Amino acid sequence: MKTKINKIFNKNFLIIVILMIFGFFLRTYYLGDNKVIFGYDQARDAYIASQITQGDLKILGPPVSIGNLYHGVLFYYFISIPYYLSQGNPIIPIVFVSLLNIAAIPLIYFIGKILFNKKTGLLAAVLYTISFDIIQYSNWLANPSLAIPFSIILYLGISLLLFSNKKTLGVILSAIGYGLSFQSEFFLGYLLIPIIFCKFFFKIKLTKKQILFFILITGLILSTMILSYFKFGFTFIEGFKNLLQKNSASQHFDLFLNLKLIINRLSENFYRTVLPINKNLALIFAVICLIFSIKQIKSKTKLAKPLLFLWIFLLSQALIIPFGGNNIPYINAGLQLPVILISTIFIIYLFNYKKIISFFLIIIFVVSPLLIDIKYNSNTQILYDIPKDLNIKNEIAIVDYSYQESNGQPFSINSITAPFWVNTLWSYMYQWHGQNKYGYTPSFHGRDQSGLLSYLSTDPTEAKYFFLIIESSNGIPDSLTNDTIAYEDSFSKIIEVKNFGEISVQKRELIKPINEINFVK
């Protein structure tokens, strides 16, 4: 009997190892082409990571899209080591994010095994490995990407609390997973609500010591966020006021609108996570899974409790929809596992009665994500509101073009960017790639960058050539573009315009002596 168990374990262990290797391949095989998003946020984070490695420690994390709120600082520290090791190359931090992402694959197996059985754990691990949404996150150099693997730790902890006698370990893992998820994505703080709900709904009996463990561990992990508000002021109060003022919850609650938004989010979660070929098809499948789960819960089968647990977390997103949650682009981070496990157990259950249909579904759920992965992942991320041409490949080409056209002579750049008048991205690219390859950096003759993460010289008096970099017009007002071009036209003329996707670069030459130019400040 013992030999048989060891064989099963070894077989499953080998499958998990193979999945991790394959998952790493899916996440990294195209990174050498440099077609990964690298915008303002990524350049800002790279600068801050380098400051940390130089001894300038931080407690304030990246800003949330809504003013006066901040994520945890964990992401800065996570990427600081790979940035240091790679001397500023963004590809290596992306590899680290991918490694953390695939490290969750064994945990997926164990969660599926705890909630249901080994087959569910293995199939769930497969779907996680090839999930289009999860791979997109793993190659996106931003703080929400860490929430995917960290949320898996949370689900493992809750699973142990509900379905094993390892309550203390469950409490510790739940606290670690929740704290790290909150650090990674501020709005995942709402996951505390389904955690508390599960505690009372499933009547989980915890000792005072176990509750204290949860509070202390969570508090320790979130300590930098707490300290930042003491140091920089309780800005989160104003942040939440801004959040409430921007949504219907502070004005008029529309029940039907919010139901529509919740259904849309549910469809989006299934579409992005397991069935990325058609959103309507994903919604139909989500409804089928919901009906299946309701039947299991009403019949009080052995699947009822784990399914109820998964749906509680998946539908908990509805709690923040009325408060503007639908406008938060990365709010689905951390909800992929419930979608995967619900889908997996439905397919396996169906296999007991309709083997052909179930086998057909498995093929669809494996082949469709792989096809979408191959089609889109090698051509940069598409799920985020960032111009796709703002990738490392184009940016390196632009930097190289300006140096080559300058023939080793001093030159100066200006840029039209989002955020407006912030040259952080191009400052980083010239300092990392330009300095390392050509031995010098250009000056910058645009708007004053004081107080911003932009470190190019602002003295263009020795420049022989001038370049204007114009990012994709998406989100940039025409008036800003027109004003900047008019400013450039006041002292230079266009020699050549070269396009790099939707980014254009104007090579210019002076039409008046440089000592007669009033450069903007």
N, C-alpha and C positions, 0 to 999 in steps of 0.2 A: 504493500500500500504506500509506504514511504517513498519507494523507488518511483512509483507511478506519479505521485504528487511532484516529485523533483523533476520528472520528465516534462510534465505539464508546465511547471514553472520555467524550466529552461527554454522550452519552446516559446512561451509567451515573452520571456525576457529577450530572446533572439529577435522576435517580431518587433518589439519595442525599440531595440537598438537599430534595426533596419529602418524603422520609421523615422527615428531621429536623424540618421544619416541622410535619408531621402528628403526629410524636411529641411535639413540644412542646405542641401543641394537646391531645392526649390526656392529657397530664400536668398541664395547668394550666387547662383550660376551666372547671372547677368550683371553683377555689380561691377565687373571689370569694364563694362561699357559706360559707366558713370551716368547712366540715365535715371538717377534718383533725385528726388526733390531736394533742393537746397536753397531756401529763401531767406528772408530777413530773420525769421524766428531761429532757424538753424545756425545762421551766422552769429546772432546774438548769444545763443547758448554756447557756441564754440568759444567765443571770446571769454565768457564767464567761466567755462570749464578750464581754460588756460590760466585765468586769474587764480582759480582754486589751487592748481598745481604749483603756482608760484607763491603759495602761502596766504593768499587773500581769501580766507574762508567765508562762506556765505550762509545765511539762514533764510533769506527771502527767495522763493522760487519764481518760476516764470509767471507773468501776469495772465489772468483769465481774460477772455475776450470782453467780458463785462467789467467795467472799471472798478478799481478798488478791491478786487479779489485776486488772490494769488494761489497757485498750486504749491505743493511742497517743493523743497529744494533737492530732494533725492536725485532727480534726473541729472542735475548739474554734476553731482558727485559721481554718478554712474558713468557718465561719458567722459569725465575728466581724465581717467586713466588711459582709455584707448586713444584719446586725442593726444595725450602726452607721448604715448608709445609711438604713434604714427606721425608725430611732428605736425599735427594739424590736419591730416588727411581725413575727411569725413567718412570715407568708406569703412575704416576700421571700427569706429563707434557703431555704425550700422551692423557690422558683423557681430559685435557684442550684443546688440539688441536682439538680433536673430538667434544667437546662442541661448540667451535667456528665454526667448520665445519657445524654442524646441525643448528646453529643459523641463517644460511643463508636460510634455507628452507622457512620461511615466505616471505623473500625478493624475492625468486624465484616465489612464487605465485603472488605477486604484480607485478613483471615485466611481467609475462605472461598475467596477467589481463590488464595491461596498453597497452601492444603491441597488444594483440589479444582479449582474453575474459577469463572468470573465468575457463572454462573447460580446456583451454590451461594452465593456471596457475597451476591448481591442478595436471594435468597429468605431467607437467614439474617438479613440486615439488616431485612427486612420482619417476620419473626417476632420479632426483638428489639424492634422499634419498638412492636409491639402486645401483647407478652407481658404477661399479667396480673400475674405475680409481679414482673417488672422495674418495671412502672408503680407497683405497690404500694410497692416499695422507694424509688422516685424521689420519692414524696410523703410519705415517713416521715422525720421530722426526727431522725435518730439515726445514730450512727457507722457501723453496718453498711451503710447505704445507699451510702456511698462505695466500698465494696468491689466493687460491681458494675462500674462503669467502670474502676476500677484493675486488677481481675483481667483485663480485656480486654487491657490493656497487657502483662500477664504472658503471656497466650496468644499475642499477636502476637510477643513476643520468642522464645518457645519455637518457634513456627512458623518464624521466620526461621532459628533455629539448626538445625532439622531439615530444612527444605525449601528452603533458599537458600544462597547463598555469602556472605551478609551476616552472618557469625558475630559480629563485634564489635558490630554494631548489635543483634543478637539478644540478646547477653549484657547489654548496657546496658539494653535495654527489659525484659528478664526481671528484672533486679535492681530497676529502678524499679517495675515492676508488683508484684513480690513484696513489696518493702518497704512500698509504699503500701497494699497489701491487708492486710498484717500490722498496720500502723498503724491501719487502719480497724476491723478485727475481730481481736481477739487470737488466737482459735482458728484463724484462717486461717494461722497460723504453720506448721501441719502441711503446707502446700503445698510446703514445702521438700523433703519426702520424695519426692513424685512428680517434682519437678524433678531431684533427684539421681538418682533411678531412671531417668528418661529419658536423662540424660547417659550412664550406663553401658549401659543396655539398647540404645539406638540407636547406641552407640559414637561419641558426638559428641567430636571431637578439638578440644580447646581449648588455647590457649597459656597459659603461666603468667601472662602479662600480662592475658589475658581473664578468667582465674579471679580475679586480683587486682582487676580492674574490678568483677566481681560482688560480691566481699566488701566492697570499699570503698564502693561505691554503696549496697548494702544496709545496711551499718553506719552510713553517714551518715544515711540516711532513718530508721533505727531508733535513732539516737543519743539522742533525747529519752527513749525508753523505757528505754534502758540507763542514762542519767544519773538517771532518776527512781528506779531501784532502788538506786543508790548513795546518793542523797540521802535517800530515805525508808525504806531498808532492803530487804533481799532478801526481800520479802514473797511473791514468786512461789513460793518453796520451800514455804511454808506453804499457798499457794493450790493447788499441785499435790497436796499431801498431802490437802487437803480434797476435791479432785476425785476422787482415787483412793478415798477412804473412802466416797464417795457412790454408787459403782457396783459392779457385779459383778466387775470386773477385779481388785479388791482382795480379793474373797471367793471366789466360785466362777464359773469361766468356763463359761457355758452356750452351747455351739456352736449349737444349734438356735434358741435365743432370739436370738442375735446375727445369725444368718442371716435370721431373720424381720425383725429391725430394719433390716438392710441392704436387704432387698427392699422394705420399707415406705418407706424413705428414697428408694430409686430411683423407686418409684411416685410419691412425693410430688414429687420433682424434675420429672418429666415432666408431672405433673398441674398443678402451679403455673406451670410455664414455658411449655408449648406446648399443653396439652389440658385446660383448666380446667373442662370440662363434666362429667366423670365420672372418679373416681379409679381405678375398676376398668378402665375403658377405657384410661386412661393407662398402667396397669400392663401390659395386654395389648400395647399399642403398644411400650412399653419392651422387653418380651421379644422381640417381633418384630424390633426394631432390633438387639438383642443377637445374635439368631440370624443375622440378615443380616450383621452385622459379623464374627461368628465364621467364617462361610462365606468372606467376603472375605479374612480373615486366613489361613485354612487354604489357600486357593487362591493366595495371594500375589499378588493383583491390585494394581493401582496405588492402589486405595482402602485397602489393608491397613494401610500404615504410618500415614497420618493418622487412620484410625479407631482404631487401637491407641493412638495418642497421646491421643486424646480420651477413650477409655474408661479409660485409666490415671488420668487426672485425675478423671473422674467417679466411679470406684469407689474412689479413694483415701480418700474419706470413710469407707470401711469401717475404716480404720486407727484412727479415734478413736471409733467406735461402742462398742467394748468398754470404753472409758474415760469413759463418760458422754456421748459425743457426741450420742446421740439425744435427750438432754435439753436440748441447747443449741438454742434456738429459731431462731437465724439462721445456723446452720452451713451452710445451702445457699447463702449468699451467695458468689458467685464460681464457682458450678458451673452457672450458667444457660447459658453459651456452649457447653460440650460437649453439653448436651442439645439445644440449637438446631441445632448443626451436624450432629450424628448424625441428628436427625430430618430435616433438610433434604436431606442427601446420600441418605438412603433414599428420600425422595419423588422426587428427581430421577433416581435410578437406576431406580426403578420406572417412571418416565415413558417410559423407553426401551423398555419391554416391555408395560406396561399403562397406556396413556395416559389412558383413562377413569377407572380407579381412582385413578391419581395425581392427576388433575385434581380428582376428588371429595375426595381427602385435602387438597389445597391449599385448597379451599373451606372444609372443616371447620376446618383449622388457622388460617385467617384470620378466618372469621366467628365461631367460638366465643369466641376471646379478646376480640374486639370487643364481642360481646354481653355477656360477663361484665364487661368494662371499663365499659360504659355502665350496667350494672345496679348494680355495687357501688362503683366508684371515686368516683362523685359523692356517695356516702353514707358516706364515710370508709373508713379501712383496716380490713380484716377478718382479715388473716393474722397478726396479732400479739396477744399475750395482754394486751390493754389494753381496758378498757371502752369501747365505741364511742361512748358518750355523753360521754366525756371529750374533747370537741372544742372548738375555738376558738369556734364559734357559740354553743354552750350556755354556755360560760364567760363570754363577753362579755354574753350575756343575763342571767346571774346577777349580774355586776358592775353592769350597768345597773339591774337590779331593785332591788338594795340601795340604790343612790344615789337612785333615784326615790322609793322608799318612805321615805327619810330626809329628803326635802324640803330638801336642802342643809345639813342639820344633821349634827354629828359622830355617827358610829356606830362600832360595834365588831363584829368577826366572830370566830367560832371555826369550826373545821373538823374533820371526821372523814375522814381521808385514808389512802391507801396510798402511801408508807410511813406507818406509824402516827405520829401526833403531829408530822408534818412539814408545815408550812404553806407550803413553797416555791412550789408552783403558784399558790396564791391570793395570796400576797404579790406574785408577779410580775404576775399579771393586774391587780391593783389598782394597782400602781405603773406598769405600762405603759398599760393602757386607762383605768383610773379616774383617775389623776393627769392624763393628757393631756386627757381629756374633761371632767372635773369640777373639776380644780384642787386636789384634796386627796385624801388616802387615809384609810381607817379605821384604827382601832387593832385590835390582836389580843389577845384575852383567854384564849387557850388555853394549852397546855403551853409551857414555856420553850423558846425557839428558839435559845438560845446555841450558837454553833458551827455553825449551819445557815444555809443561804442563804435567809433570811427576814428582811425588813427593815422590817416594819410596826411602828409604835409599840406598845409593850406597856402603855401607860397609858390605860385606858378610862374614867378618871374624868369626862371631859367628854362621854362618849357619851350620846346621847339615845335611840338605837335599837340593838338587838342582833340579830345574825343568826347562825344556825348552818347551815353548809353541810355536807351529808352526801353524800359521794360514793357511787357504786355499791357495794353490799355485797359485791361479788366480791372475795374475799381479805381482807376486814375482819372480824375476829371479832365476834360479837354482843356479847360482854362489853365490848369497847372502845366500841361504839356505845352500849350501855346505860349504861355508866359516864359517858360524856361527856354524854348527855342528862340523867342524874340530876344531874350537876354544874350544867348549865344550869338545870334545874328548881329548884335550890336558891335561885336569886335572880331567876328570870324565868319568865314564862308565855308560851305560844304564842298569837300573835294570828292568824297565817296560815301555811299551808304551801303552797309553790308548787313544782311539779315541773318539772324541765328534763330530759326523758328519765328516766334512772335516777338523776339527781342531784336531791336535794330540798333546799329552803332553808326554814328556819323563821324567820319574823319574830317577834321576842319583845319584850316590855316588862317592865321591872323590877317586882318585887313587894316590894322592900325598898329602903331608901336605899342609894345606891351606896357610901357610906362605911362601911356595915356588911357589905359583901361581902368575903369572903376569896377573892380570885381565885387560881386555881391557878398554881403556878410550876414 
